[in-house]
Amino acid sequence: MVRISNTFIGLLNVLTMLIAVAAMAAGTYFHFHAGTQCQKFLQMPLVVAGAVLFAVSLCGLVGSVCKISVMLWIYLFVMLVLIVGLLVFTIFALIVTNKGVGQAVSNRGYKEYKLGDYSNWLRNHLVNDKNWEHIKGCLKDTDVCRSMGDDDAATFYQKNLSPIQSGCCKPPTDCGFEFKNATFWVTPKTGPAVTDGDCKTWSNDQKQLCYDCKSCKAGLLANIKSQWRMLAIINACVLVVLVFVYSVGCCAFRNNRRDKYR
């Protein structure tokens, strides 16, 4: 009689192998058809993650169905590493995203973001000069700024812009630039109202805008903070599922050993 735990692990790994094949196929597609920097950036992680998931799932499938304890042991070991890794990452994500919040602007519906408000780790590892070139190319490929519309000044000032739109698609409010449209602002004849470096970095060139501004990096970090907070909640749910699967896998491993010594 086939053990229920072995059957469950076998079916689960068939499903994850299909997901792994889909991930590798997507990575291969991006390799040959990548039209944007975002897609090129996703290419290698997708292929690597798919290959690792496929190999681990294969170990779990062979170990549970063919009752090969060594393969199942490898599967359980990787699962344990994954559980510990997810737990550590979740705690780490909550710590590094604890700082940083958008600043309300008088008579504006949107908030503005300062790079210095975010943790050193996020600034030094996610938006450093090396990574920013890739991120900037990705942002330019999207419609994040082009989708801001052609509203008049009064309407625009009351819009609830996303952190990236606020930081990358317009100059900081403190600069005192004159609004012409969402992505075109005129510098006063007397110059910017403050000495903020972002005021000098701003360009009306639609391919430049404020993509090199510190406010743009801050807007991205604000977006990452929100996503990582949500990811921490999802990770907590995933951890519960992984612990359950790990427990079932342990039962299957114990079944294999019992059958071996009968």
C-alpha positions in Angstrom: 0.0 0.0 0.0 1.4 3.4 -1.0 2.0 5.6 1.9 -0.1 8.9 1.9 2.9 11.0 2.8 4.9 9.6 -0.1 2.1 10.2 -2.5 1.5 13.8 -1.3 5.3 14.6 -1.7 5.3 13.0 -5.1 2.4 15.0 -6.4 3.6 18.2 -4.9 7.0 17.9 -6.6 5.4 17.1 -10.0 3.6 20.5 -9.6 6.8 22.3 -8.6 8.7 20.7 -11.5 6.1 22.2 -13.9 6.5 25.6 -12.3 10.3 25.2 -12.7 10.0 24.4 -16.4 7.8 27.4 -16.9 10.3 29.7 -15.1 13.2 28.3 -17.3 11.1 28.8 -20.4 10.3 32.4 -19.4 14.0 33.0 -18.8 14.9 31.5 -22.2 12.2 33.6 -23.9 13.6 36.8 -22.4 17.1 35.8 -23.6 16.0 35.7 -27.2 13.2 38.3 -27.2 14.2 40.8 -24.4 13.0 44.2 -25.5 13.5 46.1 -22.3 16.1 46.4 -19.5 13.6 45.0 -17.1 13.2 41.8 -19.1 17.0 41.4 -19.5 17.4 41.8 -15.8 14.9 39.0 -15.1 16.5 36.6 -17.5 19.3 35.0 -15.4 17.5 34.8 -12.0 14.5 33.1 -13.7 16.7 30.5 -15.3 18.8 29.8 -12.2 15.7 29.7 -9.9 13.9 27.4 -12.3 16.9 25.0 -12.6 17.4 24.8 -8.8 13.7 24.3 -8.2 13.6 21.6 -10.9 16.6 19.7 -9.4 15.2 19.9 -5.8 11.8 18.8 -7.0 13.3 15.9 -8.9 15.1 14.7 -5.7 11.8 14.9 -3.8 9.9 13.1 -6.5 12.4 10.3 -7.0 13.0 9.9 -3.2 9.3 9.6 -2.4 8.0 7.5 -5.3 11.1 5.2 -5.7 11.7 5.3 -2.0 15.3 6.3 -2.2 16.1 7.7 1.2 19.3 9.5 0.1 17.4 11.6 -2.5 14.6 12.4 0.0 17.2 13.4 2.6 18.7 15.9 0.1 15.3 17.2 -0.6 14.5 17.6 3.1 17.9 19.3 3.7 17.3 21.9 1.0 13.8 22.4 2.4 15.2 23.1 5.8 17.7 25.6 4.4 14.9 27.3 2.5 12.7 27.5 5.7 15.6 29.0 7.7 16.5 31.4 4.8 13.0 32.7 4.5 12.7 33.2 8.2 16.0 35.2 8.3 15.1 37.2 5.2 11.7 38.1 6.6 13.2 39.4 9.9 16.0 41.2 7.9 13.4 42.8 5.6 11.4 44.1 8.5 14.6 45.6 10.1 16.0 47.4 7.0 12.6 48.8 6.0 11.9 50.2 9.4 13.1 53.6 8.5 11.9 56.0 5.8 8.5 57.6 5.1 7.1 60.0 2.6 7.0 63.7 3.6 3.7 65.6 3.1 4.0 68.7 1.0 1.8 71.7 1.7 -1.1 72.1 -0.7 -0.1 68.9 -2.6 -1.9 65.6 -2.9 1.4 63.7 -3.3 4.3 63.1 -0.9 8.0 63.6 -1.6 10.9 61.4 -0.5 14.4 62.0 0.8 17.2 59.4 0.2 18.7 60.1 3.6 15.6 58.9 5.4 16.2 55.3 4.4 18.5 52.7 5.9 22.2 52.7 5.0 21.9 49.1 3.8 19.2 49.9 1.3 21.1 52.9 0.0 24.4 51.1 -0.3 23.2 47.8 -1.8 20.1 48.5 -3.8 20.5 52.0 -5.3 24.3 52.2 -5.5 25.9 53.5 -8.7 26.4 50.1 -10.2 22.8 48.9 -9.7 21.3 52.2 -10.5 22.2 52.1 -14.2 20.2 48.9 -14.6 17.3 50.2 -12.5 17.3 53.5 -14.4 17.1 51.7 -17.7 14.2 49.7 -16.5 12.3 52.8 -15.3 12.9 54.5 -18.6 11.4 51.5 -20.5 8.1 51.7 -18.5 5.3 54.2 -18.9 5.7 55.4 -15.3 6.2 59.0 -16.3 4.4 59.1 -19.6 1.2 57.9 -17.9 1.0 61.0 -15.7 -1.4 62.7 -18.1 -1.7 66.3 -19.4 -3.6 67.9 -16.4 -3.4 71.6 -15.6 -1.3 72.7 -12.6 -4.2 72.8 -10.1 -5.3 69.2 -11.0 -1.7 67.9 -11.0 -0.9 69.3 -7.6 -3.8 67.4 -6.1 -2.9 64.0 -7.7 -1.8 61.1 -5.6 1.4 60.2 -7.3 3.2 57.0 -6.7 6.6 57.3 -4.9 8.5 56.7 -8.2 6.4 59.2 -10.1 6.9 61.8 -7.4 10.7 61.2 -7.2 11.6 60.5 -10.8 9.1 62.3 -13.1 9.2 65.8 -11.6 11.6 68.1 -9.8 11.3 68.5 -6.0 8.7 71.1 -4.9 11.4 73.0 -3.0 13.1 73.9 -6.2 10.3 76.3 -7.0 10.1 75.4 -10.7 7.2 76.7 -12.8 4.7 74.0 -13.9 4.1 73.6 -17.6 3.0 70.0 -17.7 3.6 66.9 -15.6 7.1 66.4 -17.0 8.1 69.8 -18.2 9.1 72.5 -15.6 10.7 75.9 -16.1 13.5 77.1 -13.9 12.9 80.7 -12.5 15.2 83.4 -13.9 16.7 83.8 -10.5 17.5 80.1 -10.4 16.3 77.3 -8.1 14.8 78.4 -4.8 17.1 76.0 -2.8 20.6 74.6 -3.4 19.3 71.0 -3.5 21.4 69.0 -6.0 18.3 67.5 -7.5 17.3 70.9 -8.7 20.4 71.0 -10.9 20.0 67.4 -11.9 16.5 67.8 -13.2 16.2 67.9 -17.0 13.2 68.6 -19.3 14.7 66.0 -21.7 12.0 63.2 -21.5 14.7 60.6 -21.5 16.5 62.2 -18.5 13.9 64.0 -16.2 14.9 63.2 -12.6 16.1 59.7 -13.1 19.5 60.6 -11.7 18.1 62.5 -8.8 18.4 61.3 -5.2 14.6 61.8 -4.9 14.2 59.1 -7.6 16.3 56.7 -5.7 14.3 57.5 -2.6 11.0 57.0 -4.4 12.2 53.6 -5.5 13.2 52.7 -2.0 9.8 53.8 -0.7 8.2 51.4 -3.3 10.6 48.6 -2.2 9.8 49.2 1.4 6.1 48.8 0.7 6.7 45.7 -1.3 9.0 44.1 1.2 6.5 44.7 4.0 3.9 42.9 2.0 6.4 40.2 1.1 7.1 39.7 4.8 3.4 38.9 5.3 3.4 36.5 2.3 6.6 34.9 3.6 5.0 34.2 6.9 2.2 32.3 5.2 4.7 30.5 2.9 6.7 29.4 6.0 3.6 27.8 7.5 3.1 25.8 4.3 6.8 24.9 4.0 6.9 23.7 7.6 3.8 21.5 6.9 5.4 20.1 3.7 8.7 19.5 5.5 6.8 17.6 8.2 5.1 15.4 5.6 8.4 14.9 3.9 9.9 13.7 7.2 7.1 11.2 7.5 7.8 10.0 3.9 11.5 9.7 4.8 10.6 7.7 7.9 8.4 5.4 5.8 11.3 4.7 3.4 13.6 3.7 6.3 10.9 1.5 7.8 10.3 -0.3 4.5 14.1 -0.7 4.0 14.5 -2.6 7.3 11.4 -4.8 7.0 
